[in-house]
Amino acid sequence: MDFLNDFFTWAFERHHNILSWYIRPLFLLPFCYFAYKRSIKGIIITLVALATSMFWFPKPTTVNPKVEAFLEMEMDYLFGEWDFVKIALSSLVPVTMFALAYAFWKHSWKYGILVINLIAILKVLWSLYAGDGSGVSVILPAFIGLIICNLVIWIAYRVVKKGNNDKSTDTNF
């Protein structure tokens, strides 16, 4: 049990590095790609990478007090008492990830973008609500990630749409 406790402490110290907060939303891109390609293996690898990315970066030398307060709130939330409301709220994470995978699995770009935006907005709203003033530390990483995800998915959509139009043109000849 000491090993697990030590590992968790080691990993959580590295999660204070704000770079991990910026990279995490970007994992939605390979997640969507592998769902679009219907690759369960790719989805699982992406989820493992997402889960471990919190400790890819070194422990920061200084930590923004708002980041520190927000992570402390998250720890209290995770290790505090769980009631029906907390279980229902927390279940939104796997439910929205499933909805995102399902949308791209079915090649529904519109619903995929809708779910990605919903995930980001819900994350920010929950952070602001639960984190009081410290929740503002999530806004910039979440919205930069959202802008990048929306842009890359829009470009991918245009490329796929153009490719499909070119293929249909080729078959007409």
N, C-alpha and C positions, 0 to 999 in steps of 0.2 A: 504494500500500500504506500510505503514511503516513496518508492520509485515513481508511482503514478502521481503522487502529490508533487514531487520534485519536478517531474516532467511538465505538469500543468503549470506550475509556477514559472518554470523556464519559458514555456511557450507564451504564457500570458504577458510576461515582461516584454517579449518581442512584439506582441500585438499593440503595445503602446507606440510602436513606430508607425507614424501616420501613413507611410508609404503602403503598408498593408491595407489601409482603408481605401486607398486610391486604386489598388490593383484588383481588389475583390469584385467590384461590380463588372470588371472586364471579363471575368470568367463566364458571364452570361453569354458572351459571344461564341466561344467554342461549344458551350452547352446548347445553344440554339442551332449551331451548325450541325452538331452530331444528332440532334433531334430531327433536323431537316433531312439528314442522310439516313435516319433510322438506325443509328449505331448505338446500341445499348452499351457496348464496351466503351465507346467514346464518352457517352454521358457519365458513366461511372467514374472513368478516369478524371473527367472534369470536376465531378463532385468531390473526389478525393483531393485533387489539387486545390479546390476552393476551401475545403476544410483545413488543409495544412498550410495554406498561404498566410495565415495569421502569424506564423513563426518563421517565415522565410527570411525576414530582414533582421538585422542586428538590434539588440536592445538599444533604445535611444539614450543619448547622454542627458538630454533634457526633455521633459514632457510638458506640453501645454496643460495648465491646470484644468481646463474644460475637458480635455481628452481624458485626463486622470479621473475626474469626477464622473464622466460618462461611463468609463469602463468599470468604475467602482459600482455604479448603479446597475450595470449589466450583470456584474457578479452577484450582487444582492438579488437581482431578479431571478437569475438562473438557480441560485442555491437557496432561495427563500421558499416559503410555503407555496405549494401549487394548489390552486382551487380550480373550479370549472372555468371561470373566466380566463385565467392565465393559460390553461390548457387550450381553450378555444382560440385565444389570441395567438398563441405560439404555433398552433396547428396551421395557421395561415402560411407559414414558411414552406412546409412541404406541399401544401395544397397549391400555392401559387407557382412553385417550381414545377409541379406536375402539370398544371395548366399551361405553363410556358412550353414545356416539352411537348405536350399534346398539340398545342397550336402549331408549332413548327413541324411536328411529326406529320400533321395533316396538311402541311404547306400553306397554312393560313397566316400570311404575313401580317394582315390587319390585326388579327387577334393576338398574334405574337407581340407586336409592338404595343398593343393595348395592355397586355399582361406585364411586359417589362416596365412600362410607365407606372402601372399600378403598384408593382413591387417597390419601385423607388419612392413613390409618393407615400405609400404606407410605411416604409422604413423611416422616412423623414418625419412623418406625423407621429409615429410611435416614439421615435427618439425625442422629439420636442415635448411630447406629453409625459413620457416616463422619466426623461432626463432633466426635466425642468430647464434651467439655463444651460446645462452642459450639453443638451441635445443639439445645440447649434453647431457643435463640432462635426456633426455628421453631414450637414447640408452641402458643403462644398464637394467633398469626395463623392457623395451620392449623385449630385447633379452633373458634375463633370463626367462621371461614369455613365450617367443616363444620356447625356449629349453624345458621347462617343458611341455608345451602343445604338442609339437611334440613327446616327449618321452612318455607321458601318452597315447596319441592317438595311437602311434605305439604299445604300450603294449596292449591296448584295442583291436586293430585290431588283434594282434596275439592270444589273448584269444578268441575272437569271431571266428576267422578262425579255431582255434583248436577245439572249441566247435562244429562248423559246420562239421568239418571232423569227429569228434567222433560220431555225430548224424548220418551222412551218413553211417558210418561203422556199427552202431547199426542196422540201417534199413536193411542192407544187410544180417544180420543173421536171 
